[in-house]
Amino acid sequence: MASKQKIYSHEKLNGKIYTPEFIVQKILDDVAYNSEQILKKTIVDPACGDGRFLIEIVKRIIQFSKQENLEENLQYVYGYDIDPDAVEHAKFQLNQLIKPYEFKMKWNIFVQNTLKQNPSIPFDFVVGNPPYIRIQHLDKSDREFIQKHYKFCKKGSTDIYIAFFEAALKFMNQHGICGYITPNTFFNTETGKELRSYFEQNQSIKQITNYGALQVFENATTYSAVTIFTKTQQNSFLYQEAKSINRFHSRIIKFSEIINTQFWQLSSEKKIIKTGIRLGDICDIHVGITTLADKAYIFENYEEHEEYIIADTHFSGKRKIEKSLLKPIIKASVLKHADEPISRYLLFPYKKTDTGVKIIPEAEFKKNYPFAYSYLISVKPVLDKRDNGKPNKTAWYAYGRSQGLQTSFGKKILFSPMNKTPNFIPVNHNGATFYSGYCIKYKGDYEKLLSRLNSKRMEEYIRISGRDFRGGWKAYNKKIVQEFRIDGEL
């Protein structure tokens, strides 16, 4: 696998990222690797690093094994990692555990790439903490291999921890069981769609423990969940929400609650409300302006004159910009209430035509807006670096994405991608656009709609459906907000 995974393994080896002992203990207990029944059962950690899981596994085998059978029983333990240093360190620690016994162990722990191998034997147990690496950070050959050979990762910008779920299914025997700690992002992101679909169709989850905003790892900000699954069909699964490291709120969730949903709405307290009008059926929800270089196009510090502003630009010092090319713009992620004055300007190199908003042709732009054109020429090297240096098909001075050009103006309700409580804010300035958030467009009574959006019902819905962030913050994104059900008539 690529060097990024190797970096991960080294970080884990050096104690920067590692699996806490309480998580190791919990996963092994949750898969029932905690009695005499574990003897002569095959178990593997497919990304073993320095051996956090393997150490506890061996301790448990020593506890339940007769001394004369210990060497044989340890032969059922396997581990794989791409980092030879990590593997050697794991073997060293395991050798320390068996030092009191009179044999020298040949461990089944190998330097191998789990995602590029087929299992040598079927396993009764698969456990571990797979690496978390966005697929775009891998070498091209690794990325293409994973997308070709792993169904869960064929589309979009995925993460290799998703591939490890599929690898576990290859490694498990028909009655095997897997316990992983991974990010909980697969509950509700596009990245996890294929994985969710598999679990929904096969109904093979036994238990999920969601740690949410509770930080499990010492030196890494992650939002984690422990998932226990098999190959056999279940009617329901145990869902636990961690309130502290050792305190959980639990509920049995039937698979019928999550099948055919856009994302998983998991709660330990109650079922999600599915009655009422779906917001996405009566409103349009849009993203804002997406320049891919906001510091080049958006001005916060400026002197205002009748025909132009003198902007204190981020890349090019103080520059004159024609006012007729500027649009008021609101940063939705920091907007707190409707009465806030609009204090930012957006350089908008577009014009309205009969067929929509179009880029101003370069010759016309240079002639009619010489100050703005000169400024953009000065920041062209910055603009050219957008999208990993891919040429902009519209124009070199066009925005990186066309989203929001047609839909971000006019009357709207804005909301931030993250909030602690619902904060949907009306904007009546039709000439203003926005960025860093979302807008809701509605043809009915905005005041009535706002009362539903800024409600306890919405707060409860987001508490269950939205991703967790530290400090009690929750994700408010289009996919989740559009599924909100409004009670009663508007």
WOWONOR-V998251 format. One record per backbone hydrogen bond with DSSP energy under -1.0 kcal/mol. CO is the residue of the C=O (numbers start at 0). NH is the residue of the N-H. If there is no record, write none. Layout:
# WOWONOR-V998251
[[CO;NH] [CO;NH]]
This chain:
# WOWONOR-V998251
[[1;4] [1;5] [2;6] [3;7] [4;8] [5;9] [6;10] [7;11] [8;12] [9;13] [10;15] [10;16] [11;14] [19;23] [20;24] [21;25] [22;26] [23;27] [24;28] [25;29] [26;30] [27;32] [28;31] [31;33] [34;37] [35;38] [37;40] [41;123] [41;124] [42;77] [43;126] [44;79] [47;50] [50;54] [51;55] [52;56] [53;57] [54;58] [55;59] [56;60] [57;61] [58;62] [59;63] [60;64] [65;68] [66;69] [68;72] [69;73] [71;74] [72;75] [73;76] [75;42] [77;44] [78;109] [79;47] [80;111] [82;86] [83;87] [84;88] [85;89] [86;90] [87;91] [88;92] [89;93] [90;94] [91;95] [92;96] [93;97] [97;100] [100;102] [106;108] [107;78] [109;80] [109;111] [112;115] [113;116] [122;172] [123;176] [124;43] [125;178] [127;180] [132;159] [133;136] [134;137] [138;142] [139;143] [140;144] [141;145] [142;146] [143;147] [144;148] [145;149] [149;152] [150;153] [155;157] [157;134] [158;161] [159;163] [161;165] [162;166] [163;167] [164;168] [165;169] [166;170] [167;171] [170;122] [172;175] [176;125] [177;228] [178;127] [179;226] [181;224] [183;186] [184;187] [184;188] [186;263] [189;192] [191;195] [192;196] [193;197] [194;198] [195;199] [196;200] [197;201] [198;202] [202;233] [203;229] [205;237] [206;227] [207;239] [208;225] [209;241] [210;213] [222;183] [223;210] [224;181] [225;208] [226;179] [227;205] [227;206] [228;177] [234;254] [236;252] [237;207] [238;250] [239;209] [240;248] [246;242] [246;243] [248;240] [250;238] [252;236] [253;256] [254;257] [254;258] [257;260] [276;485] [277;280] [278;281] [278;282] [283;440] [285;438] [289;400] [290;399] [292;295] [292;296] [293;297] [296;346] [298;344] [300;311] [302;309] [306;322] [307;304] [308;320] [309;302] [310;312] [310;318] [316;312] [318;310] [320;308] [321;324] [322;325] [324;347] [326;345] [327;432] [329;434] [330;333] [336;339] [343;328] [344;298] [345;326] [347;349] [348;359] [350;357] [352;355] [355;352] [357;350] [360;364] [361;365] [362;366] [363;367] [364;368] [368;372] [369;373] [370;374] [371;375] [372;376] [373;377] [374;378] [376;379] [378;382] [379;383] [382;385] [385;388] [386;389] [394;397] [401;404] [403;407] [411;426] [412;439] [413;424] [414;437] [416;475] [418;473] [424;413] [426;411] [427;429] [428;431] [429;409] [432;329] [433;288] [434;331] [436;287] [437;414] [438;285] [439;412] [440;283] [444;448] [445;449] [446;450] [447;451] [448;452] [449;453] [452;454] [454;458] [455;459] [456;460] [457;461] [458;462] [459;463] [460;464] [461;465] [466;474] [472;468] [473;418] [476;480] [477;481] [479;482] [480;483] [481;279] [483;278] [485;276]]
